[in-house]
Amino acid sequence: MTSENLKSQISNLKSFAIIVAGGSGTRMQSVVPKQFLLLCGRPVLMHTIEAFHFSTVKPTIILVLPAEYHAYWSQLCTDYNFKIPHQLVTGGETRFHSVKNGLDAIDNDVNSLIAVHDAVRPLISSKIIEKAYLYAAESGNAVTAVKSRDSVRLMRNGISKSLRREDVYLVQTPQTFQSAQIKNAYLQSYNTKFTDDASVVEETGVEIHLVEGSYQNIKITFPEDILIAEIILKSQ
């Protein structure tokens, strides 16, 4: 599908991207939260925001960040001459509360699409971003996922059971929804079983639709992930 066709199909809908950046540097063995670590000479978070800004959709970007890092991020933007427009929102106690704060910054126009994306997935492609918005416009939601490449087993009550690898999907972001769908879902009280936005929306009885992601859309979690991400970026 061409860029012009994509624009025409979602032209009547406002588009938003909530970038959730609440992670710490614990597993990275770093005092700097992983969204601020350098990837090819610039903070990870800047790569992530650019991916959405330079996509055909060009959504309004809302960055959810812990209050204690607002000034630090502002200084980074100055240092790296980063001028992509975005609204800064304060994060919450959990990811659920952070996303909810981001949603509260968006008006209640039902004719809008909202994507939620991990700040530390900087390798998301424009093609996947565009496909997710388009599918959500048509079907209500679009959750990016890839099939498991590994054999998988389910552990329950101390007993493991083999699962069909073909039936197992690894969920990524962006997770994109029609505004009314996700805003209604986040009126619920927090529950520890909410692991992502899809699980929150699914709790309201809405069917979740998967769209194909990419194995390169890795989440920066451990030190070796930065090295892997740099290799991928340099190869593109």
Secondary structure as the mmCIF struct_conf table of DSSP 4:
data_model
#
loop_
_struct_conf.conf_type_id
_struct_conf.id
_struct_conf.beg_label_comp_id
_struct_conf.beg_label_asym_id
_struct_conf.beg_label_seq_id
_struct_conf.end_label_comp_id
_struct_conf.end_label_asym_id
_struct_conf.end_label_seq_id
HELX_RH_AL_P HELX_RH_AL_P1 SER A 3 ILE A 10
TURN_TY1_P TURN_TY1_P1 SER A 11 ASN A 12
BEND BEND1 LEU A 13 LEU A 13
STRN STRN1 LYS A 14 VAL A 20
BEND BEND2 GLY A 25 GLY A 25
TURN_TY1_P TURN_TY1_P2 THR A 26 GLN A 29
BEND BEND3 VAL A 31 VAL A 32
HELX_RH_3T_P HELX_RH_3T_P1 LYS A 34 PHE A 36
BEND BEND4 LEU A 37 LEU A 37
STRN STRN2 LEU A 38 LEU A 39
TURN_TY1_P TURN_TY1_P3 CYS A 40 GLY A 41
STRN STRN3 ARG A 42 PRO A 43
HELX_RH_AL_P HELX_RH_AL_P2 VAL A 44 HIS A 53
TURN_TY1_P TURN_TY1_P4 PHE A 54 PHE A 54
BEND BEND5 SER A 55 VAL A 57
HELX_LH_PP_P HELX_LH_PP_P1 PRO A 59 PRO A 59
STRN STRN4 THR A 60 LEU A 65
HELX_RH_3T_P HELX_RH_3T_P2 ALA A 67 TYR A 69
HELX_RH_AL_P HELX_RH_AL_P3 HIS A 70 ASP A 79
TURN_TY1_P TURN_TY1_P5 TYR A 80 ASN A 81
STRN STRN5 GLN A 87 THR A 90
BEND BEND6 GLU A 93 THR A 94
HELX_RH_AL_P HELX_RH_AL_P4 ARG A 95 ASP A 104
TURN_TY1_P TURN_TY1_P6 ALA A 105 ALA A 105
BEND BEND7 ILE A 106 ILE A 106
BEND BEND8 VAL A 110 ASN A 111
STRN STRN6 SER A 112 ASP A 118
TURN_TY1_P TURN_TY1_P7 ALA A 119 VAL A 120
TURN_TY1_P TURN_TY1_P8 PRO A 122 LEU A 123
HELX_RH_AL_P HELX_RH_AL_P5 SER A 126 SER A 139
BEND BEND9 GLY A 140 GLY A 140
STRN STRN7 ASN A 141 LYS A 147
BEND BEND10 ARG A 149 ASP A 150
STRN STRN8 VAL A 152 ARG A 156
TURN_TY1_P TURN_TY1_P9 ASN A 157 GLY A 158
STRN STRN9 ILE A 159 LEU A 163
HELX_RH_3T_P HELX_RH_3T_P3 ARG A 165 ASP A 167
STRN STRN10 TYR A 169 GLN A 178
HELX_RH_AL_P HELX_RH_AL_P6 SER A 179 ALA A 185
TURN_TY1_P TURN_TY1_P10 TYR A 186 LEU A 187
BEND BEND11 GLN A 188 GLN A 188
HELX_LH_PP_P HELX_LH_PP_P2 SER A 189 TYR A 190
TURN_TY1_P TURN_TY1_P11 THR A 192 LYS A 193
BEND BEND12 ASP A 196 ASP A 196
HELX_RH_AL_P HELX_RH_AL_P7 ASP A 197 GLU A 202
TURN_TY1_P TURN_TY1_P12 GLU A 203 GLY A 205
HELX_LH_PP_P HELX_LH_PP_P3 VAL A 206 ILE A 208
STRN STRN11 LEU A 210 GLU A 212
TURN_TY1_P TURN_TY1_P13 TYR A 215 GLN A 216
BEND BEND13 PHE A 222 PHE A 222
HELX_RH_AL_P HELX_RH_AL_P8 PRO A 223 SER A 235
#
